[in-house]
Amino acid sequence: MICRLITFIFISALFSAAHAASLNDLYASLIENKREQISNALDLEDNTAFWEVYDQFQEKQSQYNHDAFKLIEKFHNKQENGEISAQSMINLQAEFFRIEGRILQNKQNQAEFFGQTISKEKLFIFYQIESKLEALIRSKIAEKSPLIAPKVKL
């Protein structure tokens, strides 16, 4: 059941992602039905406590992802305008690492609260679903992100 649901999620997200125009549109299309998918996979429709924790978790994750997208857009703009330098790439990478740290810290901080609202088995499945969706989102964003310009000397 879970494998079929994840496969459906991936196919739906891939189809939606193919039509997204910007990174923000891409992100929105990939997470549009995320809550419903998690609810169906874990049978959580009536678990108000879980959804309160989830909403707090997702709000923080969305902000961190937004920060990461802005950073990617900044990289795109600098590269397109010929303003990218080795130092600016180092600075952008350092900021990306800080954002990644906040994302992981949020997951770790919320795990205890999620664990108070659902069983350990469902918590494990929830984080599996989160990881799979996050991997899908990252792969689609990576497809849209250019590599370092050949002119840049590191």
Secondary structure, DSSP 4 states (H G I P E B T S, - for coil): -HHHHHHHHHHHHHHHHTT--SHHHHHHHHHTTHHHHHHHHHT-TT-HHHHHHHHHHHHHHHHHHHHHHHHHHHHHHHHHTT---HHHHHHHHHHHHHHHHHHHHHHHHHHHHHHTTS-HHHHHHHHHHHHHHHHHHHHHHHHHSPPPPTT---
